[in-house]
Amino acid sequence: MLKSKDFWILSYLCNGMNIADIAHLKWGDLQGEIISFERLKTKCSLRGNPVKIIVLRNSIINSLIDKWRNKKLRNHNAFIFDIIDKKDVAEAIRKKEYQFTQVTNKRMKELAQNLSLI
């Protein structure tokens, strides 16, 4: 449940970044004190004019990245988090994104119920 909570907080602090976008973050997307990325959902629909999303990093975002980062790889093109792998084919990526989203949503619902929020 802790991992799901942490990724939900990361999503919230990164202006509602969705789980698929979090899964696709690469070390090269971290530029100084910002995270710069293109939303996967609109990347293909805005081909002629892709929009970069800019998120200002803070100490909580930095600590969550450090806590859950892929400890093995840290090059410009490597994924920050160990959710998907560069070797994954498109179908495997979709399944991993879906599974991670489902688990996160389920754990957040359980947490909300435990706190009597719903």
Stockholm file with secondary structure:
# STOCKHOLM 1.0

chainA/1-118         MLKSKDFWILSYLCNGMNIADIAHLKWGDLQGEIISFERLKTKCSLRGNPVKIIVLRNSIINSLIDKWRNKKLRNHNAFIFDIIDKKDVAEAIRKKEYQFTQVTNKRMKELAQNLSLI
#=GR chainA/1-118 SS CHHHHHHHHHHHHTTTCCHHHHHTCBGGGEETTEEEEECHHHHTTTTTSCCEEEEECCHHHHHHHHHHBCSSCCSTTSBSBTTSCTTCCHHHHHHHHHHHHHHHHHHHHHHHHHTTCC
#=GC SS_cons         CHHHHHHHHHHHHTTTCCHHHHHTCBGGGEETTEEEEECHHHHTTTTTSCCEEEEECCHHHHHHHHHHBCSSCCSTTSBSBTTSCTTCCHHHHHHHHHHHHHHHHHHHHHHHHHTTCC
//
